[in-house]
Every structure is written in C-alpha cells, then in structure tokens.
Amino acid sequence: MTTKLPVVCVSSLVPRLAAVVRQLLPAAEILEATPGEDGRSRIPANTEILFGDTPTIITCIKDGHINLQWAQSTWAGVEALFRAFPTPPEGVSITRMGDGFGRLMAEYVVGNILSRELSVVKFSQQQQNNMWDKSPAEDRRMLTSITLGVLGVGSISTEIARLSRAVGMTVWGLCRAKKQSRPEFNRLTTVGNLCEFLAGCDYICNVLPSTTETQDLLSGDALSCCKSKSPVFINVGRGGIISEESLLAALENGWLRGAVLDVFKEEPLPVNSPLWSHPKVTVTPHISGPSVAENIAEVFVRNYEKYVNNQSLDHVVNWEKGY
C-alpha cells in the first residue's frame, strides 16, 4: 500500500523556486499559488504544506486554511510573524529559513574584510583621479593576524566562522549561555563577557536576531571597550543591535574605525540618514543573503523529508526565544 504524499504549495517571489522543488522532489505533488484579483496569492484548498514568503504564510493562516499543517518560510527573519501573531497560531508548525543564506552571508563578510585590508576603495578612488601611488600601506595586515568576533553562534554564524577560519582568521563567538567548544570557533564566550570579547576583536560581525535581549546590546557606551583596537563593525543581523546615534558616536570617538552595514532599524534607510555619506561607513541594501532558489529549496527538502517521516523539523519558530 502506497502512502499518499502531502500536497505542497509554493508561493514566493524567488524566481524558479517551484521548478527547483519539483526537480528535487519528483514524486511529490508540488502546486503553485495563483494570483487573485485582489493581488493576494490563492493557495489551493488541499494544501498541507506551504513553502512561501512570510506575508503569504501570514495571510494563509489568518484566512483559516483548515488543511495547512506546516508552513516553511523563505525568510530568515521572524519579526513579521511575531507582529501578526502575538502567540503561536494553533494547528500549524512554522519554520524559518535557517541555513539557506549562510554561505552567501559568509562570503559577504569575508569579502568586505578583504576589501578593507586590501584598500580596494582607496585604489579605486586613485584610479578615478589618474593617480599612481605605491606608497606602502601602514595598516596592511595578513588575514592570519586578524581576530573576527561573531555575535551569535547559530547556523549562519557558524558558516561565517567556517569560511573565516579557512582563510586564516582567528574567530571568536559570542552566545547567550555557555556552550561546548565547536571546531568552527577558536573561542566561545557568553554575553556576560561582552566587554572583554569586544576588546580583543579586529572585526566585529553581528548576526544576532532581533529579540528583547539583543535590542540595543551595543548602544550607549558599550563599544568603548573597543578603543584599544578600534575594530570595524559589520552588521548582517538586525539593525536594532545598536542605535544610529550610538554607532555615529563610536565612529567619532574612535572606538570603531569603520562600519559595514547591511541591515538597519528602519528599511529602506531614510535618505536623510548621515550614514549614507559618512566616510567610514559602507551601506548595502540588505543584500548580504540573497534568496537563491537552489539554496533555500535544499533547506525545504531536508525538512520535507523529516515531515513525511514524522521527525522533528529544523528551525521551528520559537515564540518564547524570539526567533
């Protein structure tokens, strides 16, 4: 007797996502949502599993889709879910995209570190001015001399640590509670040792989610601990980790020598923000972890196999922890 597989509906702005899922799950029934006259996606009534963007998941649950048992989001962030549902919705499991962006975000972080260490922007500016200047850079360092501190030790942080160590950097990880050592990190420490952690880093990379515990974690004078090494701050987590005023003050005081910002408390970043024109700041429009169909489909398929085999799903959204 053959067990009937659950019906999957894909509803996402990610190009080719449904086609890639069909290739990876040829035996499954994979449907695609259709656009309605009101612009909302129409989810087939027999859908048991929804693989889609968070706004579609929210709408589907609020509409009372009675057959829906599991919704896998294509997004890593969960703030929109918490705003829509103050408590976990009944009868449906929701999982976030935990692994689909790790390698891409790791390349973004390492790429920006390399860009700064090799003075890519400076030489680009010299080219624009037809300037040939071979003056040795006093601050040029080998990656083997650099310590990268990563705020967070989840799947994305681990991928950043893995790639950074592969190119020679020393990597420290900061977590909420004491954890066993991990091969991707040279050292793990807890938030209670935040000042000591910050003081030892040449680059600080935030990957933490937005929770009550992480909000404004680096605001105020928290970064004064960095004044001896004056590291570069890279933010690929969430903008709420530090206020704009605190970040600008840290740059002005020399606690930070620069900042690479991909996420902001308000997005898009307002046109009148001083961050746009600050000489020590690099701004990118939340693109460190782009959605690539093959990457996020693989994450879904791994969870799908667990679902059909009655196993616990990965990256289940936790309302108590806030991610």
N, C-alpha and C positions, 0 to 999 in steps of 0.2 A: 504494500500500500504506500503510495507516494503522498508525502505531506505537502499540502499547498503552501507555497511561499507567500509571505505578506506582500501586499501591494505597496510599492514605493512611488511617491510623487516628488519630483524635483522642481523646485521653484526658486530660481536665482538669476541675478544679473550677471553672474560669472559665465562668460562665453563657453559653449561646448560642454558644460558640466553634465547635462543629462546624457549626452553621447558617450562621454568618458565612463560614466557609471554603467551604462549598458555594456560597454566593452569589458569592464571588469566583472560584471555580474550578468553574464549572458543568459542564465537560467531564470533570473528574476523578472518580475513584471514591473517595468520602470515606466511610469507615466510622467507627462509634463503638464504643469499647470497652464491654463489658458487665460488670457486677459479678458476681464469682463468690461462691460460698457462703462462702468464707473472707475475703470483703471485698476481695480483690485484683481489679484490673481484668483482664479477659480480652481479650487482643489477638488478633485473627484471624490465623490461620496464614499467610495470603498477604500480610500487611502488609510493604511495603518501606520505607515512611516512617512514622515515629511522631511525631506532634505532641502533646506531652503535658507534664505536670508532671514534674519531675525524679525524684521517688520512683518513678513508673511506669516511666520510662526505665531506671532502675537495675534494677528488678525484671525488666523485659523482657530486658535484656542478660544478667543473671545466670541467667535461665531458659534461655538459649541459643537465643533466637529466630533460627532459621537464615536467614530471608529478610530480616531487617532490615538495611538498608544505611545509613540516615540517621535520626537522632533529633534533632528540634528541640525544645528545652526552652522552656517558657513562663516560665521563671525567668531572671533576670539573673545571680544568684549561682551559683557553681560549686563551693562548698566541699563540698556533699554528694556531688558526683561524685568529687572527689578522695579523700574518705574511703572511698567504695565501691570505687574503682578506683585503686590507687597508681600504676598505669601505664595508658596509653590502651588501652581494650578493642580487640581486633583485629576487623577486618572491618566496623566501623561508624563513621561520622562523627557527631560530636555537636556541635551548635551551640547557643549560648546566645541569650537574648533581648537583643540589643544595643541596639535602637532603640525598642522599644515603650513605654518609660516616660519618655523624655526630656522631652517637653513637659509632662507631668504633674509631673515632679520639678522642672522649671524653675519652674513656677507655684507649687509648694510653697515653693521657696527665695525667690523674689521676693515672694510673699505674706507670708512671715514677716519679711522685711526691711521691707516696707511697714507691717506690723503694729507693729513696734518703732519705726520712725521716726514713725509717727502716734500712738503711745502708746495703742493700742487697748485694751490690758489695763487701763491706768490709768483710762481714761474709763469702762470697763465697771464697774470697782470703784467709781468715783464714783457711777455710776447706781444701783448696789445700795444705796448709802448716801444716796440722795436729795441728792447734793451737786452744786451748780453752781459750778464753779471754772474760770474762764477765765484763770488765771494763765499767762502765756506760757511755753512750754517752752524752756528754755535750750539743750537739746540737739537741737531740731528741725532737721533738715537736708533739703535737696533731694537727690533721688537723683543729680543731676548732680555732686554733691560727694563721692560715695561711691565707694570702691575696693573691689571684691569680688575676693578671691583664691580661685581654684578649684584644689583639689588633684586633678589628673588632667585630661587633655585628650581623653578618649575621646568617644564619641557622646553620652552623657548630659551630660557636662561641657560639650560644645560647645553643646548645646541650652540649658543654663543660661546660658552666656555670651551666646548669641544674644539671648535674651529680656532679660537684664540690660542689655546694651548698648542694646537697643531702647527701654528706659525711661530711658536716660541715664547709667547707671553706667559707670565705668571697670573693665575686667575684666582681671585677670592670671591666667595659667595656669601651673601647676607640673607638669613632666613629668620622666620618668627621664633621658632623653637629649635633646640639643639637637635642635630641630625647626625647620622653616621656619615663618615667620610665617603666621598664619591670620587671616582677616578678623573672626572672632568674638571674638578676644582682642586687647586693646590691647598686651599684652606677654606673652611666653613666657619662662620661665626653668627651670632644672633644679634637682633636689634638692640639688645642691651649694651652691646659693644660698638654701637654705631660710630661714635667719635673716633675710636681707635681704628676702625675699619676705614673710614673716610681719609684719615690722616696718612694712611700707607699707600694710597692709590695714585697712579698717574692718569688714569681714566676711570670715570665712574659711569656705569651704564644702568639706568633704571628700566626694569622690565616688570615691576610690580603692578598688579591690577588696582583699580580704584575701589578702596574699601574705607571704612571709618578709621582703620588703623594706619593706612598708608596716606590718607589725606594730609597734606602739608607736613609730611615727615621731614622734608628738607627745608621747610620755610623758616623764617626768622634768622637766627644766627647759627643754625645747625651746621652750615658749611664753613664756619670759621675754623673748624677742626682741620680744614684742608689747606690752611695758609702756608704751611711749610713746603708742600709740593705743588700747590696751585694746579690741580688736575683739570682736565677737560670733562665736562658733563655731557653725556649722551642720553637722550630720553626717547625710548621706543615703547615705554609702558603706558602711562597715563599722565596727562598734564597736571592733575591735581596734586602730584607729589610735592610741588613747590609753587608758590605764588610768583607771578611775574615780577612783582616788586622785590621779592627776596632774591630771585635769580639775578636781576639787574644789579642789586646791591652787592651780591657775591662777586660779580664781574668787576664792579667798580672798586671794591676793596682788595682785589687781587686774590681772593680765596679761590676763584676759578680763573683759568687762563682763557677759557673758551667754552662754548656750548654748541652742541649739535642737537637740534630739536625737531622731532617728527610728530610729536603729539602736544596738544595744548588744552588748557581748561575750556576754552571756547574755540570751536572749529566751525567754519574757517577762521583762521587767525584774523582779528579785526585789522583793517587796512591802516588804522592809526596806531597800531602797536609799535613801540620803539624797538621791538625785537627784529622787525624787518630790516632796519638799516643799521643795526648795531655791528660795528666792525669785528667783534669777537664771536658773533653768532651766525650759525648756519641754520636756515629754516627749510624744511621739506614738508610737503602737504600730506602727512600721514600715509606715506608710501613705502615704509620700510618692510612691510609684509604684504605684498600684493597677492590677490587671490588668483592662484594658478590652478586650473581645473584638475590637472593630474594630481597635484599635491593634496588638495582638500578631498578629492574623490577617494584617494587611498585611505585617508583617515576615516571617512564614512564607511568604506568597505570593511575595514577592520572591526568597526563597531557593529556593522550589519551582521557579520559572521558570529559575533558574540550574541547578538539579539536572537537570531534564529536558533542558537544553541542554548538559549536560556542562561547565558552567562552575564555577569555584571558588566555594564557599559563603562567605557572610559570617559573621563571629562564630564561627568554629570554635574550640572549646575547646582551649587550648594548655596541656598539662601542664608544659612547661618554664617558661613565663612565669607560670603560676599563675592564669590567667583565660581 
